[in-house]
């Protein structure tokens, strides 16, 4: 979508996953707080949506999808609400289809 990669990760430990990505991209950053979900932008072409498996709920997923949509569209100067809603819907459909395919229970 919009010539970018969005990687969806359900993690056993979201904080470790985020910090591993920070290290991979040599950001010099480290996250210290507990993480239920996290949206990480490494560039305009690389986004990560990370959910801790203990917080895999519709609330957490849609919360992080909102952040993803805001970043992805702002990076492309898209601020019209209807366009943003379509982007969020398309991303949500991909994630929910994936979770259904893998038979992952959403709490």
N, C-alpha and C positions, 0 to 999 in steps of 0.2 A: 504494500500500500504506500503510495507516494514515494516509491523508490527507496524504501528503508526496510530494515529488519527489526522485527519486534520479537524478542525471545521471552517466552512465558516459562517461569520456573516455579514449581512447587517444591519448597525446600524443607528439609528436616530442621534446619537452623538458618533462618533468613538473615540474621545478623552476620553469620560467618560467610554466607553467600555474597552479601553486599560487600563485605570487607575483602573477600577474595577478588571480586570484580574491581574494586578500587585499586587493589594491588596490581592486578593484571594490566590495568590501564595507567598505572604509575601516577595516580592522582595525588598521592601524599595524604589522602584523607583516610579517616577511620571512623566508623560509626559505633557508638558506645551504648545507645539505648536499646531496649527490647523492640523488635520489629514484628508487627503482624503482617504488614505488606509494605512494599516499597517499589516506587517507580524510579528507575535510574536511566538517565540520558547520558550516553557517552559521546554522542555526536548527533548531528541532524539525521544520520542514517542508521543509528544503532540505539535501540531502546530495550530496556529489560523491565519486565513486570514480574516481581518476585513476591510470592505469598508463602508465609510459613504454614506448613501443613496443619499446625494446631489452630490456625485462624482461617482455614479455608471455608469461608462463609460467603453467601451472596452479598452481604454488606461489605465485607473486606474487598471482594473482587470488584464490585462496582465502584467502590471508593477509589481503588487504584486505577481502574479503567478511566475514571474521570481525570485523574492526574495525567495519565498517558495521553488522553485526547487533548487536554489543554496544551501539553508540551509539543506533541506532534503537529497540531494545527498552528500553534503560535510560531513554531520554527519555520512554517511555510506561509506566514502572514495570512492565515485563514482565521477570521474572527466572527464570521457570520454563524449564528446559532444553529441554523438548520444544517449547514455543512458539517459543523462539529458533531451534531447529533447523529448524522449518518456515519461519520467516522467511528464514533463510539459504538454504535450499533454493529458495524462490521467487525470491529475488534472483539466485541463481546460474543458475537456469533461464532467466531473462530475459536475462542477460548472455551465456550460452553460445548461446542461440538467436539473439541479435543477431550475435554473432561468426560463427556458422555461416552465417547469412543473407548476411553480407557476405563470406563465404569468407576470413576472416582466419585465418591460420595461427598457432596457439598453440605456442610453442617448448617 
